Amino acid sequence: MGVFFGRNERLGAVDTKGRLHPFRVAIESRLKLKPEQSGQGFGVNAIWRVNCFADDNWPAMADWLVTEAGRFERAVTEVLASET
């Protein structure tokens, strides 16, 4: 389970990696991800390895996902706002 940047061709988000790459270091710095949380390659990810098939994990997974999505939104917004 994780928060990541992907592509959505319908919305015109086809080069997310390329567009965010210049800001990668600043975004990752604001997120303060542990090495085990970050994905390989692009790296602006937050990954939580958890058993998604266990129903009793779902409340904690939902809380984590909401918290991480909010953190990502704030970090990206702050970095991009400071660069313009």
Phi and psi restraints in degrees (range 20) as a CNS / XPLOR table:
assign (resid 1 and name C) (resid 2 and name N)
       (resid 2 and name CA) (resid 2 and name C) 1.0 -167.8 20.0 2
assign (resid 2 and name N) (resid 2 and name CA)
       (resid 2 and name C) (resid 3 and name N) 1.0 169.6 20.0 2
assign (resid 2 and name C) (resid 3 and name N)
       (resid 3 and name CA) (resid 3 and name C) 1.0 -109.7 20.0 2
assign (resid 3 and name N) (resid 3 and name CA)
       (resid 3 and name C) (resid 4 and name N) 1.0 130.9 20.0 2
assign (resid 3 and name C) (resid 4 and name N)
       (resid 4 and name CA) (resid 4 and name C) 1.0 -153.7 20.0 2
assign (resid 4 and name N) (resid 4 and name CA)
       (resid 4 and name C) (resid 5 and name N) 1.0 165.1 20.0 2
assign (resid 4 and name C) (resid 5 and name N)
       (resid 5 and name CA) (resid 5 and name C) 1.0 -97.2 20.0 2
assign (resid 5 and name N) (resid 5 and name CA)
       (resid 5 and name C) (resid 6 and name N) 1.0 129.1 20.0 2
assign (resid 5 and name C) (resid 6 and name N)
       (resid 6 and name CA) (resid 6 and name C) 1.0 -130.0 20.0 2
assign (resid 6 and name N) (resid 6 and name CA)
       (resid 6 and name C) (resid 7 and name N) 1.0 -165.8 20.0 2
assign (resid 6 and name C) (resid 7 and name N)
       (resid 7 and name CA) (resid 7 and name C) 1.0 -118.0 20.0 2
assign (resid 7 and name N) (resid 7 and name CA)
       (resid 7 and name C) (resid 8 and name N) 1.0 145.6 20.0 2
assign (resid 7 and name C) (resid 8 and name N)
       (resid 8 and name CA) (resid 8 and name C) 1.0 -137.3 20.0 2
assign (resid 8 and name N) (resid 8 and name CA)
       (resid 8 and name C) (resid 9 and name N) 1.0 97.4 20.0 2
assign (resid 8 and name C) (resid 9 and name N)
       (resid 9 and name CA) (resid 9 and name C) 1.0 -59.9 20.0 2
assign (resid 9 and name N) (resid 9 and name CA)
       (resid 9 and name C) (resid 10 and name N) 1.0 -34.5 20.0 2
assign (resid 9 and name C) (resid 10 and name N)
       (resid 10 and name CA) (resid 10 and name C) 1.0 -60.0 20.0 2
assign (resid 10 and name N) (resid 10 and name CA)
       (resid 10 and name C) (resid 11 and name N) 1.0 -33.5 20.0 2
assign (resid 10 and name C) (resid 11 and name N)
       (resid 11 and name CA) (resid 11 and name C) 1.0 -96.3 20.0 2
assign (resid 11 and name N) (resid 11 and name CA)
       (resid 11 and name C) (resid 12 and name N) 1.0 4.8 20.0 2
assign (resid 11 and name C) (resid 12 and name N)
       (resid 12 and name CA) (resid 12 and name C) 1.0 82.2 20.0 2
assign (resid 12 and name N) (resid 12 and name CA)
       (resid 12 and name C) (resid 13 and name N) 1.0 8.2 20.0 2
assign (resid 12 and name C) (resid 13 and name N)
       (resid 13 and name CA) (resid 13 and name C) 1.0 -89.2 20.0 2
assign (resid 13 and name N) (resid 13 and name CA)
       (resid 13 and name C) (resid 14 and name N) 1.0 76.1 20.0 2
assign (resid 13 and name C) (resid 14 and name N)
       (resid 14 and name CA) (resid 14 and name C) 1.0 -105.6 20.0 2
assign (resid 14 and name N) (resid 14 and name CA)
       (resid 14 and name C) (resid 15 and name N) 1.0 -13.7 20.0 2
assign (resid 14 and name C) (resid 15 and name N)
       (resid 15 and name CA) (resid 15 and name C) 1.0 -131.6 20.0 2
assign (resid 15 and name N) (resid 15 and name CA)
       (resid 15 and name C) (resid 16 and name N) 1.0 49.7 20.0 2
assign (resid 15 and name C) (resid 16 and name N)
       (resid 16 and name CA) (resid 16 and name C) 1.0 -58.3 20.0 2
assign (resid 16 and name N) (resid 16 and name CA)
       (resid 16 and name C) (resid 17 and name N) 1.0 -46.4 20.0 2
assign (resid 16 and name C) (resid 17 and name N)
       (resid 17 and name CA) (resid 17 and name C) 1.0 -59.4 20.0 2
assign (resid 17 and name N) (resid 17 and name CA)
       (resid 17 and name C) (resid 18 and name N) 1.0 -48.2 20.0 2
assign (resid 17 and name C) (resid 18 and name N)
       (resid 18 and name CA) (resid 18 and name C) 1.0 -64.6 20.0 2
assign (resid 18 and name N) (resid 18 and name CA)
       (resid 18 and name C) (resid 19 and name N) 1.0 -38.4 20.0 2
assign (resid 18 and name C) (resid 19 and name N)
       (resid 19 and name CA) (resid 19 and name C) 1.0 -71.7 20.0 2
assign (resid 19 and name N) (resid 19 and name CA)
       (resid 19 and name C) (resid 20 and name N) 1.0 -34.1 20.0 2
assign (resid 19 and name C) (resid 20 and name N)
       (resid 20 and name CA) (resid 20 and name C) 1.0 -90.7 20.0 2
assign (resid 20 and name N) (resid 20 and name CA)
       (resid 20 and name C) (resid 21 and name N) 1.0 -15.3 20.0 2
assign (resid 20 and name C) (resid 21 and name N)
       (resid 21 and name CA) (resid 21 and name C) 1.0 -53.0 20.0 2
assign (resid 21 and name N) (resid 21 and name CA)
       (resid 21 and name C) (resid 22 and name N) 1.0 -42.6 20.0 2
assign (resid 21 and name C) (resid 22 and name N)
       (resid 22 and name CA) (resid 22 and name C) 1.0 -61.8 20.0 2
assign (resid 22 and name N) (resid 22 and name CA)
       (resid 22 and name C) (resid 23 and name N) 1.0 -19.6 20.0 2
assign (resid 22 and name C) (resid 23 and name N)
       (resid 23 and name CA) (resid 23 and name C) 1.0 -106.3 20.0 2
assign (resid 23 and name N) (resid 23 and name CA)
       (resid 23 and name C) (resid 24 and name N) 1.0 2.7 20.0 2
assign (resid 23 and name C) (resid 24 and name N)
       (resid 24 and name CA) (resid 24 and name C) 1.0 -53.9 20.0 2
assign (resid 24 and name N) (resid 24 and name CA)
       (resid 24 and name C) (resid 25 and name N) 1.0 -51.5 20.0 2
assign (resid 24 and name C) (resid 25 and name N)
       (resid 25 and name CA) (resid 25 and name C) 1.0 -60.6 20.0 2
assign (resid 25 and name N) (resid 25 and name CA)
       (resid 25 and name C) (resid 26 and name N) 1.0 -44.3 20.0 2
assign (resid 25 and name C) (resid 26 and name N)
       (resid 26 and name CA) (resid 26 and name C) 1.0 -65.9 20.0 2
assign (resid 26 and name N) (resid 26 and name CA)
       (resid 26 and name C) (resid 27 and name N) 1.0 -40.8 20.0 2
assign (resid 26 and name C) (resid 27 and name N)
       (resid 27 and name CA) (resid 27 and name C) 1.0 -65.3 20.0 2
assign (resid 27 and name N) (resid 27 and name CA)
       (resid 27 and name C) (resid 28 and name N) 1.0 -48.2 20.0 2
assign (resid 27 and name C) (resid 28 and name N)
       (resid 28 and name CA) (resid 28 and name C) 1.0 -62.0 20.0 2
assign (resid 28 and name N) (resid 28 and name CA)
       (resid 28 and name C) (resid 29 and name N) 1.0 -36.5 20.0 2
assign (resid 28 and name C) (resid 29 and name N)
       (resid 29 and name CA) (resid 29 and name C) 1.0 -62.9 20.0 2
assign (resid 29 and name N) (resid 29 and name CA)
       (resid 29 and name C) (resid 30 and name N) 1.0 -44.3 20.0 2
assign (resid 29 and name C) (resid 30 and name N)
       (resid 30 and name CA) (resid 30 and name C) 1.0 -66.4 20.0 2
assign (resid 30 and name N) (resid 30 and name CA)
       (resid 30 and name C) (resid 31 and name N) 1.0 -35.2 20.0 2
assign (resid 30 and name C) (resid 31 and name N)
       (resid 31 and name CA) (resid 31 and name C) 1.0 -74.8 20.0 2
assign (resid 31 and name N) (resid 31 and name CA)
       (resid 31 and name C) (resid 32 and name N) 1.0 -26.2 20.0 2
assign (resid 31 and name C) (resid 32 and name N)
       (resid 32 and name CA) (resid 32 and name C) 1.0 51.7 20.0 2
assign (resid 32 and name N) (resid 32 and name CA)
       (resid 32 and name C) (resid 33 and name N) 1.0 49.6 20.0 2
assign (resid 32 and name C) (resid 33 and name N)
       (resid 33 and name CA) (resid 33 and name C) 1.0 -74.2 20.0 2
assign (resid 33 and name N) (resid 33 and name CA)
       (resid 33 and name C) (resid 34 and name N) 1.0 143.2 20.0 2
assign (resid 33 and name C) (resid 34 and name N)
       (resid 34 and name CA) (resid 34 and name C) 1.0 -75.9 20.0 2
assign (resid 34 and name N) (resid 34 and name CA)
       (resid 34 and name C) (resid 35 and name N) 1.0 150.8 20.0 2
assign (resid 34 and name C) (resid 35 and name N)
       (resid 35 and name CA) (resid 35 and name C) 1.0 -53.7 20.0 2
assign (resid 35 and name N) (resid 35 and name CA)
       (resid 35 and name C) (resid 36 and name N) 1.0 -36.9 20.0 2
assign (resid 35 and name C) (resid 36 and name N)
       (resid 36 and name CA) (resid 36 and name C) 1.0 -72.7 20.0 2
assign (resid 36 and name N) (resid 36 and name CA)
       (resid 36 and name C) (resid 37 and name N) 1.0 -13.8 20.0 2
assign (resid 36 and name C) (resid 37 and name N)
       (resid 37 and name CA) (resid 37 and name C) 1.0 -86.7 20.0 2
assign (resid 37 and name N) (resid 37 and name CA)
       (resid 37 and name C) (resid 38 and name N) 1.0 -26.1 20.0 2
assign (resid 37 and name C) (resid 38 and name N)
       (resid 38 and name CA) (resid 38 and name C) 1.0 -86.8 20.0 2
assign (resid 38 and name N) (resid 38 and name CA)
       (resid 38 and name C) (resid 39 and name N) 1.0 140.4 20.0 2
assign (resid 38 and name C) (resid 39 and name N)
       (resid 39 and name CA) (resid 39 and name C) 1.0 -80.7 20.0 2
assign (resid 39 and name N) (resid 39 and name CA)
       (resid 39 and name C) (resid 40 and name N) 1.0 164.0 20.0 2
assign (resid 39 and name C) (resid 40 and name N)
       (resid 40 and name CA) (resid 40 and name C) 1.0 -74.1 20.0 2
assign (resid 40 and name N) (resid 40 and name CA)
       (resid 40 and name C) (resid 41 and name N) 1.0 159.6 20.0 2
assign (resid 40 and name C) (resid 41 and name N)
       (resid 41 and name CA) (resid 41 and name C) 1.0 83.4 20.0 2
assign (resid 41 and name N) (resid 41 and name CA)
       (resid 41 and name C) (resid 42 and name N) 1.0 -116.0 20.0 2
assign (resid 41 and name C) (resid 42 and name N)
       (resid 42 and name CA) (resid 42 and name C) 1.0 -60.5 20.0 2
assign (resid 42 and name N) (resid 42 and name CA)
       (resid 42 and name C) (resid 43 and name N) 1.0 -46.5 20.0 2
assign (resid 42 and name C) (resid 43 and name N)
       (resid 43 and name CA) (resid 43 and name C) 1.0 92.5 20.0 2
assign (resid 43 and name N) (resid 43 and name CA)
       (resid 43 and name C) (resid 44 and name N) 1.0 -16.1 20.0 2
assign (resid 43 and name C) (resid 44 and name N)
       (resid 44 and name CA) (resid 44 and name C) 1.0 -85.5 20.0 2
assign (resid 44 and name N) (resid 44 and name CA)
       (resid 44 and name C) (resid 45 and name N) 1.0 78.9 20.0 2
assign (resid 44 and name C) (resid 45 and name N)
       (resid 45 and name CA) (resid 45 and name C) 1.0 -145.1 20.0 2
assign (resid 45 and name N) (resid 45 and name CA)
       (resid 45 and name C) (resid 46 and name N) 1.0 158.8 20.0 2
assign (resid 45 and name C) (resid 46 and name N)
       (resid 46 and name CA) (resid 46 and name C) 1.0 -132.0 20.0 2
assign (resid 46 and name N) (resid 46 and name CA)
       (resid 46 and name C) (resid 47 and name N) 1.0 121.3 20.0 2
assign (resid 46 and name C) (resid 47 and name N)
       (resid 47 and name CA) (resid 47 and name C) 1.0 -120.2 20.0 2
assign (resid 47 and name N) (resid 47 and name CA)
       (resid 47 and name C) (resid 48 and name N) 1.0 135.0 20.0 2
assign (resid 47 and name C) (resid 48 and name N)
       (resid 48 and name CA) (resid 48 and name C) 1.0 -123.0 20.0 2
assign (resid 48 and name N) (resid 48 and name CA)
       (resid 48 and name C) (resid 49 and name N) 1.0 115.8 20.0 2
assign (resid 48 and name C) (resid 49 and name N)
       (resid 49 and name CA) (resid 49 and name C) 1.0 -83.2 20.0 2
assign (resid 49 and name N) (resid 49 and name CA)
       (resid 49 and name C) (resid 50 and name N) 1.0 110.0 20.0 2
assign (resid 49 and name C) (resid 50 and name N)
       (resid 50 and name CA) (resid 50 and name C) 1.0 -145.3 20.0 2
assign (resid 50 and name N) (resid 50 and name CA)
       (resid 50 and name C) (resid 51 and name N) 1.0 153.1 20.0 2
assign (resid 50 and name C) (resid 51 and name N)
       (resid 51 and name CA) (resid 51 and name C) 1.0 -75.9 20.0 2
assign (resid 51 and name N) (resid 51 and name CA)
       (resid 51 and name C) (resid 52 and name N) 1.0 99.9 20.0 2
assign (resid 51 and name C) (resid 52 and name N)
       (resid 52 and name CA) (resid 52 and name C) 1.0 -74.0 20.0 2
assign (resid 52 and name N) (resid 52 and name CA)
       (resid 52 and name C) (resid 53 and name N) 1.0 -12.9 20.0 2
assign (resid 52 and name C) (resid 53 and name N)
       (resid 53 and name CA) (resid 53 and name C) 1.0 -85.6 20.0 2
assign (resid 53 and name N) (resid 53 and name CA)
       (resid 53 and name C) (resid 54 and name N) 1.0 -12.2 20.0 2
assign (resid 53 and name C) (resid 54 and name N)
       (resid 54 and name CA) (resid 54 and name C) 1.0 -87.2 20.0 2
assign (resid 54 and name N) (resid 54 and name CA)
       (resid 54 and name C) (resid 55 and name N) 1.0 111.9 20.0 2
assign (resid 54 and name C) (resid 55 and name N)
       (resid 55 and name CA) (resid 55 and name C) 1.0 -55.1 20.0 2
assign (resid 55 and name N) (resid 55 and name CA)
       (resid 55 and name C) (resid 56 and name N) 1.0 -33.3 20.0 2
assign (resid 55 and name C) (resid 56 and name N)
       (resid 56 and name CA) (resid 56 and name C) 1.0 -71.8 20.0 2
assign (resid 56 and name N) (resid 56 and name CA)
       (resid 56 and name C) (resid 57 and name N) 1.0 -11.2 20.0 2
assign (resid 56 and name C) (resid 57 and name N)
       (resid 57 and name CA) (resid 57 and name C) 1.0 -85.9 20.0 2
assign (resid 57 and name N) (resid 57 and name CA)
       (resid 57 and name C) (resid 58 and name N) 1.0 -15.4 20.0 2
assign (resid 57 and name C) (resid 58 and name N)
       (resid 58 and name CA) (resid 58 and name C) 1.0 -59.8 20.0 2
assign (resid 58 and name N) (resid 58 and name CA)
       (resid 58 and name C) (resid 59 and name N) 1.0 -43.7 20.0 2
assign (resid 58 and name C) (resid 59 and name N)
       (resid 59 and name CA) (resid 59 and name C) 1.0 -59.8 20.0 2
assign (resid 59 and name N) (resid 59 and name CA)
       (resid 59 and name C) (resid 60 and name N) 1.0 -43.8 20.0 2
assign (resid 59 and name C) (resid 60 and name N)
       (resid 60 and name CA) (resid 60 and name C) 1.0 -66.5 20.0 2
assign (resid 60 and name N) (resid 60 and name CA)
       (resid 60 and name C) (resid 61 and name N) 1.0 -37.7 20.0 2
assign (resid 60 and name C) (resid 61 and name N)
       (resid 61 and name CA) (resid 61 and name C) 1.0 -64.9 20.0 2
assign (resid 61 and name N) (resid 61 and name CA)
       (resid 61 and name C) (resid 62 and name N) 1.0 -41.9 20.0 2
assign (resid 61 and name C) (resid 62 and name N)
       (resid 62 and name CA) (resid 62 and name C) 1.0 -64.0 20.0 2
assign (resid 62 and name N) (resid 62 and name CA)
       (resid 62 and name C) (resid 63 and name N) 1.0 -43.5 20.0 2
assign (resid 62 and name C) (resid 63 and name N)
       (resid 63 and name CA) (resid 63 and name C) 1.0 -61.2 20.0 2
assign (resid 63 and name N) (resid 63 and name CA)
       (resid 63 and name C) (resid 64 and name N) 1.0 -46.1 20.0 2
assign (resid 63 and name C) (resid 64 and name N)
       (resid 64 and name CA) (resid 64 and name C) 1.0 -61.0 20.0 2
assign (resid 64 and name N) (resid 64 and name CA)
       (resid 64 and name C) (resid 65 and name N) 1.0 -44.9 20.0 2
assign (resid 64 and name C) (resid 65 and name N)
       (resid 65 and name CA) (resid 65 and name C) 1.0 -63.6 20.0 2
assign (resid 65 and name N) (resid 65 and name CA)
       (resid 65 and name C) (resid 66 and name N) 1.0 -43.1 20.0 2
assign (resid 65 and name C) (resid 66 and name N)
       (resid 66 and name CA) (resid 66 and name C) 1.0 -63.7 20.0 2
assign (resid 66 and name N) (resid 66 and name CA)
       (resid 66 and name C) (resid 67 and name N) 1.0 -44.8 20.0 2
assign (resid 66 and name C) (resid 67 and name N)
       (resid 67 and name CA) (resid 67 and name C) 1.0 -62.5 20.0 2
assign (resid 67 and name N) (resid 67 and name CA)
       (resid 67 and name C) (resid 68 and name N) 1.0 -47.7 20.0 2
assign (resid 67 and name C) (resid 68 and name N)
       (resid 68 and name CA) (resid 68 and name C) 1.0 -66.5 20.0 2
assign (resid 68 and name N) (resid 68 and name CA)
       (resid 68 and name C) (resid 69 and name N) 1.0 -41.1 20.0 2
assign (resid 68 and name C) (resid 69 and name N)
       (resid 69 and name CA) (resid 69 and name C) 1.0 -61.0 20.0 2
assign (resid 69 and name N) (resid 69 and name CA)
       (resid 69 and name C) (resid 70 and name N) 1.0 -41.3 20.0 2
assign (resid 69 and name C) (resid 70 and name N)
       (resid 70 and name CA) (resid 70 and name C) 1.0 -64.5 20.0 2
assign (resid 70 and name N) (resid 70 and name CA)
       (resid 70 and name C) (resid 71 and name N) 1.0 -42.1 20.0 2
assign (resid 70 and name C) (resid 71 and name N)
       (resid 71 and name CA) (resid 71 and name C) 1.0 -61.7 20.0 2
assign (resid 71 and name N) (resid 71 and name CA)
       (resid 71 and name C) (resid 72 and name N) 1.0 -43.2 20.0 2
assign (resid 71 and name C) (resid 72 and name N)
       (resid 72 and name CA) (resid 72 and name C) 1.0 -63.1 20.0 2
assign (resid 72 and name N) (resid 72 and name CA)
       (resid 72 and name C) (resid 73 and name N) 1.0 -45.7 20.0 2
assign (resid 72 and name C) (resid 73 and name N)
       (resid 73 and name CA) (resid 73 and name C) 1.0 -59.5 20.0 2
assign (resid 73 and name N) (resid 73 and name CA)
       (resid 73 and name C) (resid 74 and name N) 1.0 -46.1 20.0 2
assign (resid 73 and name C) (resid 74 and name N)
       (resid 74 and name CA) (resid 74 and name C) 1.0 -63.4 20.0 2
assign (resid 74 and name N) (resid 74 and name CA)
       (resid 74 and name C) (resid 75 and name N) 1.0 -44.7 20.0 2
assign (resid 74 and name C) (resid 75 and name N)
       (resid 75 and name CA) (resid 75 and name C) 1.0 -61.8 20.0 2
assign (resid 75 and name N) (resid 75 and name CA)
       (resid 75 and name C) (resid 76 and name N) 1.0 -47.6 20.0 2
assign (resid 75 and name C) (resid 76 and name N)
       (resid 76 and name CA) (resid 76 and name C) 1.0 -65.8 20.0 2
assign (resid 76 and name N) (resid 76 and name CA)
       (resid 76 and name C) (resid 77 and name N) 1.0 -43.1 20.0 2
assign (resid 76 and name C) (resid 77 and name N)
       (resid 77 and name CA) (resid 77 and name C) 1.0 -60.5 20.0 2
assign (resid 77 and name N) (resid 77 and name CA)
       (resid 77 and name C) (resid 78 and name N) 1.0 -45.5 20.0 2
assign (resid 77 and name C) (resid 78 and name N)
       (resid 78 and name CA) (resid 78 and name C) 1.0 -64.6 20.0 2
assign (resid 78 and name N) (resid 78 and name CA)
       (resid 78 and name C) (resid 79 and name N) 1.0 -43.5 20.0 2
assign (resid 78 and name C) (resid 79 and name N)
       (resid 79 and name CA) (resid 79 and name C) 1.0 -65.8 20.0 2
assign (resid 79 and name N) (resid 79 and name CA)
       (resid 79 and name C) (resid 80 and name N) 1.0 -47.9 20.0 2
assign (resid 79 and name C) (resid 80 and name N)
       (resid 80 and name CA) (resid 80 and name C) 1.0 -67.7 20.0 2
assign (resid 80 and name N) (resid 80 and name CA)
       (resid 80 and name C) (resid 81 and name N) 1.0 -34.7 20.0 2
assign (resid 80 and name C) (resid 81 and name N)
       (resid 81 and name CA) (resid 81 and name C) 1.0 -67.1 20.0 2
assign (resid 81 and name N) (resid 81 and name CA)
       (resid 81 and name C) (resid 82 and name N) 1.0 -36.2 20.0 2
assign (resid 81 and name C) (resid 82 and name N)
       (resid 82 and name CA) (resid 82 and name C) 1.0 -75.6 20.0 2
assign (resid 82 and name N) (resid 82 and name CA)
       (resid 82 and name C) (resid 83 and name N) 1.0 -16.2 20.0 2
assign (resid 82 and name C) (resid 83 and name N)
       (resid 83 and name CA) (resid 83 and name C) 1.0 -93.5 20.0 2
assign (resid 83 and name N) (resid 83 and name CA)
       (resid 83 and name C) (resid 84 and name N) 1.0 -8.9 20.0 2
